């Protein structure tokens, strides 16, 4: 009898332990979004509650109080490079993202605190920067709380915060220009110099075109059959107003592209030559 009772107790204990390990869907699912920004990355980790027939702003999320900007754990923004938010430069690292929603104005807070899940745990002295933002009304209701990066440019992106019929945007900037120029200056002091990359950056970003042409020539010395280098040199000459020189270089590029059986660059050079008449 004792053995039967012992076996029954053991079975019950095992069943209870197994029950404790059952996973259930999270009411507010987690999401991590990683976006290239400039020469680095920005990453956002947050939880996404649903409306579930509730009134959100002014009720579920009270006006005038600090909100974790999500659910469950604190919302965290990470930067691999320095960024500028609200006119203030922030060092690479992890920051808490908090907001204070209101009917006509939101305060977006980038905080050094990474554990704020309620207004009581928020410390204003840990603010890295505060930004005021005007909420916009959305025509379509957003059921699941959503944050995403949009309007991605070479040196900036917007973090859009959307839920119910409200949208708020936080601009984030990074200094690509200083980083790229520092790399170019450093690389040009080495033996294996990236002439083509540096020249292309100068061409596409309004820098010294004569310097760009000089570097394209250096790149051609490194690879005399590089039809893509000739093409970009022709573009630089065209911008300098040297149409005859540009046409001759574009023709050279096209001849080399035909030799390499690269129809894309044949077409690009044909279009360029047509603009130089």
Secondary structure as GFF3:
##gff-version 3
##sequence-region A 1 277
A	DSSP	alpha_helix	2	20	.	.	.	ID=ss1
A	DSSP	beta_strand	29	37	.	.	.	ID=ss2
A	DSSP	beta_strand	40	48	.	.	.	ID=ss3
A	DSSP	beta_strand	66	67	.	.	.	ID=ss4
A	DSSP	beta_strand	76	79	.	.	.	ID=ss5
A	DSSP	beta_strand	83	85	.	.	.	ID=ss6
A	DSSP	beta_strand	88	90	.	.	.	ID=ss7
A	DSSP	beta_strand	93	100	.	.	.	ID=ss8
A	DSSP	beta_strand	106	111	.	.	.	ID=ss9
A	DSSP	three_ten_helix	119	121	.	.	.	ID=ss10
A	DSSP	three_ten_helix	124	126	.	.	.	ID=ss11
A	DSSP	beta_strand	127	133	.	.	.	ID=ss12
A	DSSP	beta_strand	136	150	.	.	.	ID=ss13
A	DSSP	beta_strand	156	173	.	.	.	ID=ss14
A	DSSP	alpha_helix	176	187	.	.	.	ID=ss15
A	DSSP	alpha_helix	195	204	.	.	.	ID=ss16
A	DSSP	alpha_helix	209	222	.	.	.	ID=ss17
A	DSSP	alpha_helix	227	239	.	.	.	ID=ss18
A	DSSP	alpha_helix	243	259	.	.	.	ID=ss19
A	DSSP	alpha_helix	263	274	.	.	.	ID=ss20
###
